[in-house]
Every structure is written in structure tokens, then in C-alpha cells.
Amino acid sequence: MTDRQKGIACAVTGGVFWGGSGVAGQYLLQEAAFATEWIVTVRLIFGGLILLAMDAMQHHGEIFHVWQSRRNALELLFFALFGLMAVSYTYFASIRYGNAAAATVLQYLMPAFMVIYATLRYRKAPSGVQVGCVVLAMLGTFFLVTHGDMGTMSIPLPALLWGIGAAVTGAIYTIAPKRMIREWRASLIVGWGMLIGGVATVLVLQPSFLSGTWMATSALALSYLVLFGTVAAFGLYLNSTKYIQPSEAGVLASVEPLSAIVLSVVLLGASFVAMDFLGSACILATVVILARVK
């Protein structure tokens, strides 16, 4: 394989793994009756520990130097609490009340909220393309939620609200660590963010350690969620940026919602109509368009 083919393969595989994590989460939440708080705690703590261990092996154990700066410490705490912990909880809460496919697509409203943030933050009017993308994302949400009928909702209201929350916190998760990742490295920053976010979930939400129905399938789903849906997906995505541009990797990784839809149909027996696919296409189109805009 050429370097470019390696990059494309890594980005797409990472996106598919991320999509599968939502389906695994739906099974654990709806079929095995695990608590949202418990799943978030396990995913973040174990994912963070594994990422930090991998980073320590690659960089001779230098994982604590980032804490020597007060600015880094404050930004890491903000990223962990309002980024990673918040986006993880809102995403899985949306799945609990709805389904993995819809929650994953709603989370991809994130670029639209990033455009709004940039407009307010820098007090600069968005470009015509950016405005068009926000409108396209809203139109996609309308199709996904109502199937074109203002009088009905195809997605439960709590699932919609939590999904929008996942998009907002996803924007925070994307924006907050940019300086630290440039100064240090993504595996270190995200590893610490996951670990801190997981510990904070325990302290704030106090999940029960006897959550859910344990059987072979639930253990398999949880293992997939941590190892493939978190650690492997993140590692593959990072590795892809060695061979292709980050903007390209971001577009390719947006196969995540598509894989969530396909896996939901195949593994969970979910059903989707034309309006669901139309709404998803509108939302994902914003990712592709904005990735090409400087």
C-alpha cells in the first residue's frame, strides 16, 4: 500500500470503529440495562489508562511534565470536564433514549456550532458558505427528527436534546485542547482528559458498580467499546494524519454515522426510511464542505 492508501484505510477504519462503539453502547444501555453513568465511567477511565500507558512507552514515561504548567493544568481540567466527560455522557444519554444511529448523526451537528462559536468569539460575520452549512445542518436535523412532517417526531424529545448537547460539547471537545495538542501530543492530552473525566464521573454521578446484566454478549460489547471503539479508533485516526491531511482524515472519519446506521440495521434490527438518510446526508455534507473551507 502507498502512504496515502494507508492513511485513507486508517481514517476509514477508525470511523467505522467509532460508529460501532455507539451500537455497542446501545446494546449495553437498552438490552443489558447498564446505566449511562457506568458506561461513561468505564470507557473514560480504562480508555485513558490505556492511552497514557501507550504514550508512556513511546515517550519514555514522560506523561507528567504537562502538569508543570498552571495554564496546562487548568486547560486540561476544562477539557476533561466540559469536553470529554460532557460529550461522552450526552452522547450515550441520547443513545439511551433513542438509538445509536440518530445520536451519532446529531453529534455531527458539531461543525455548525463551531461556526456559531467562531462568529461570536471573533465578532466576524460568517462567510456565505458557512451560513449555508449551518442552514443545511438545521435542514438535515429537521428531516431526521420529523421526517418532513411538522406534526410528528420520529425521535424522542430527550434523545434529540441530548444529541444536540453532544454536538455542543463535541465542539468544546474539539476546540479546547488545540493549543495543548500542538505543544505536546494528542495521545497524552486525550489520555489525561479521559482519565480525569472518568474519575470526575465517579465523583459527580456516583455510578453503581453493580450496573447491568452481565453475560457473554454484554462483556463482549463493553470490551469492544473500550478497546476498539475508543483506543483503536483514536489510534487509527491519529496514525492516518501521518499520511494524509488532517482535514482529509476528518472527512473520511465521518463514515462513523454511516457505519452506525448499517450496524444498527444488521445487529440490532433497526429500521430507517428515506428521510433518515436524507437528513443524515445533509448533516454530513456540512462536514465535507467545512473541511474544505479555510
Secondary structure in CASP SS format (residue, H / E / C, confidence):
PFRMAT SS
TARGET T0000
AUTHOR 0000-0000-0000
METHOD secondary structure of the structure
MODEL  1
M C 1.00
T C 1.00
D H 1.00
R H 1.00
Q H 1.00
K H 1.00
G H 1.00
I H 1.00
A H 1.00
C H 1.00
A H 1.00
V H 1.00
T H 1.00
G H 1.00
G H 1.00
V H 1.00
F H 1.00
W H 1.00
G H 1.00
G H 1.00
S H 1.00
G H 1.00
V H 1.00
A H 1.00
G H 1.00
Q H 1.00
Y H 1.00
L H 1.00
L H 1.00
Q H 1.00
E H 1.00
A C 1.00
A C 1.00
F C 1.00
A C 1.00
T H 1.00
E H 1.00
W H 1.00
I H 1.00
V H 1.00
T H 1.00
V H 1.00
R H 1.00
L H 1.00
I H 1.00
F H 1.00
G H 1.00
G H 1.00
L H 1.00
I H 1.00
L H 1.00
L H 1.00
A H 1.00
M H 1.00
D H 1.00
A H 1.00
M H 1.00
Q H 1.00
H C 1.00
H C 1.00
G C 1.00
E C 1.00
I C 1.00
F C 1.00
H H 1.00
V H 1.00
W H 1.00
Q H 1.00
S C 1.00
R H 1.00
R H 1.00
N H 1.00
A H 1.00
L H 1.00
E H 1.00
L H 1.00
L H 1.00
F H 1.00
F H 1.00
A H 1.00
L H 1.00
F H 1.00
G H 1.00
L H 1.00
M H 1.00
A H 1.00
V H 1.00
S H 1.00
Y H 1.00
T H 1.00
Y H 1.00
F H 1.00
A H 1.00
S H 1.00
I H 1.00
R H 1.00
Y H 1.00
G C 1.00
N C 1.00
A H 1.00
A H 1.00
A H 1.00
A H 1.00
T H 1.00
V H 1.00
L H 1.00
Q H 1.00
Y C 1.00
L C 1.00
M H 1.00
P H 1.00
A H 1.00
F H 1.00
M H 1.00
V H 1.00
I H 1.00
Y H 1.00
A H 1.00
T H 1.00
L H 1.00
R H 1.00
Y H 1.00
R C 1.00
K C 1.00
A C 1.00
P C 1.00
S C 1.00
G H 1.00
V H 1.00
Q H 1.00
V H 1.00
G H 1.00
C H 1.00
V H 1.00
V H 1.00
L H 1.00
A H 1.00
M H 1.00
L H 1.00
G H 1.00
T H 1.00
F H 1.00
F H 1.00
L H 1.00
V H 1.00
T H 1.00
H C 1.00
G C 1.00
D C 1.00
M C 1.00
G C 1.00
T C 1.00
M C 1.00
S C 1.00
I C 1.00
P C 1.00
L H 1.00
P H 1.00
A H 1.00
L H 1.00
L H 1.00
W H 1.00
G H 1.00
I H 1.00
G H 1.00
A H 1.00
A H 1.00
V H 1.00
T H 1.00
G H 1.00
A H 1.00
I H 1.00
Y H 1.00
T H 1.00
I H 1.00
A C 1.00
P C 1.00
K H 1.00
R H 1.00
M H 1.00
I H 1.00
R H 1.00
E H 1.00
W C 1.00
R C 1.00
A H 1.00
S H 1.00
L H 1.00
I H 1.00
V H 1.00
G H 1.00
W H 1.00
G H 1.00
M H 1.00
L H 1.00
I H 1.00
G H 1.00
G H 1.00
V H 1.00
A H 1.00
T H 1.00
V H 1.00
L H 1.00
V H 1.00
L H 1.00
Q C 1.00
P C 1.00
S C 1.00
F C 1.00
L C 1.00
S C 1.00
G C 1.00
T C 1.00
W C 1.00
M C 1.00
A H 1.00
T H 1.00
S H 1.00
A H 1.00
L H 1.00
A H 1.00
L H 1.00
S H 1.00
Y H 1.00
L H 1.00
V H 1.00
L H 1.00
F H 1.00
G H 1.00
T H 1.00
V H 1.00
A H 1.00
A H 1.00
F H 1.00
G H 1.00
L H 1.00
Y H 1.00
L H 1.00
N H 1.00
S H 1.00
T C 1.00
K C 1.00
Y C 1.00
I C 1.00
Q C 1.00
P H 1.00
S H 1.00
E H 1.00
A H 1.00
G H 1.00
V H 1.00
L H 1.00
A H 1.00
S C 1.00
V H 1.00
E H 1.00
P H 1.00
L H 1.00
S H 1.00
A H 1.00
I H 1.00
V H 1.00
L H 1.00
S H 1.00
V H 1.00
V H 1.00
L H 1.00
L H 1.00
G C 1.00
A C 1.00
S C 1.00
F C 1.00
V C 1.00
A H 1.00
M H 1.00
D H 1.00
F H 1.00
L H 1.00
G H 1.00
S H 1.00
A H 1.00
C H 1.00
I H 1.00
L H 1.00
A H 1.00
T H 1.00
V H 1.00
V H 1.00
I H 1.00
L H 1.00
A H 1.00
R C 1.00
V C 1.00
K C 1.00
END
